[in-house]
Amino acid sequence: MPNDLIFSPGVDLITEKVAVVMQDRPVIGMSAWLSDALTSAKVAGLDVQLVTPKTSKLTFPVRSTLFNGFNARWVVTGEDGEYFDGLNGVRLKWNGEQFLPRSTAKPGEPNSDLHPDYVVQEEPFGQLQFTVRVRHKPVESLVLGRTAERLFTAATGSGPAGWSTSEPVTQPWSPEAMTEYCRDRAPDPTWLVLAGQPGAEFKPAVGTLEARRTSSGLDETVTLAVAQPTMDFPDANKIGEWIDEIADHFELVSAMVMGAYGAADGTYQPRFVGMACPIGMAAGNEAVRASSVDEMVKVEGISRALAIGPAHAPAIWYPIGDGRNPRDWQKYAALMKKLVPAGAAPAGRR
């Protein structure tokens, strides 16, 4: 159980709006303290605002998990002592309850008040990002982690090296031990960090695994960020083969794959390095059942959609783009118009 928010060791300030966490480290991971702060804040109905110097970098689990709430922000202290949002560069101010945009724009106009530290030009490196959800029957023989093994192996050259409840990862990879931990926490959901294999022969990678009971069974959601040696990403059709292999062995609910950018070590700096763009998306059999494969593969702008997984319960893989073209979000929007009426929940993006 998380601490009561007032006793959470990672929280420095609590208001009626947010819990403020101040960190002054070169790399900020999802430590036990930060994880406790996030969980305690959720129980209290508050979002977390993380305050760091501009020299700090975030790991993928922090960046992809901490800032999902409406008031959640990465608050960065600039060279001039002012604050700005580490995710979008907008100048911030403290209003006594939380950090908010210090906008100079008129009502209805876009906010262009960007801090100069955010727009420093630095060479970006590619990061391949996955969000894959599969559904299991909640049976005693269930073992979690097999989806992560297949995804890590395809994208990095090796399966995961370890797992943990926080960063740094401390437990050697063992799907059985991980499953037992999740089972002991059931029916509460469990969120874990997964680490890729070290070594120059493997691509640097970090991910997360969430196990959550639903009315339809047990959903296992795996996220993965893989640092790329260049700004190029694997072809969408090749990635589709990886997702196909997962769909062959598990009930695929959805998959979203994007090309993003960050630091060479796979972390994220408070800098503008470009917009994450879609590479491909998969819709599970739940969406296909409401229509037909022939109908579901017809999407404006997407010409190579195809059925994947078992013939008796097919999913659909939609190759959208190369991970570098913001215009491909228009194809994604057209796909959502088709999928949402069919009953598939959209894979969101930050």
Buried (B, 14 or more C-beta within 10 A) or exposed (E): EBBEBEEBEBBEEBEEBBBBBBBEEEBBBBBEBBBBBBBBBBBBEBBBBBBBBBEBBBBBBBBBBBBEBEBBBBBBBBEEEBBBBBBBBBBBEBEEEBBBBBBEEEEEEEBEBBBEBBEEEEEBBBBBBBBBBBBBEEEEEBEBBBBBBBBBBBBBBBBBBBBBBBBEBEBEBBBEEBBEBBBEEEEEBBBBBBBBBEEEEBBBBBBBBBBBEEEEBBBBBBBBBBBBEEBEBBBBEEBBEBBBBBBEEBBBBBBBBBBBBBBEEBBBBBBBBBBBBBBBBBBBBBBBEBBEBEEBBEBEBBEEBBBBBBEEBBBBBBBBBBBBBEEBBBBBEBBBEBBEEBEBBBBEBE
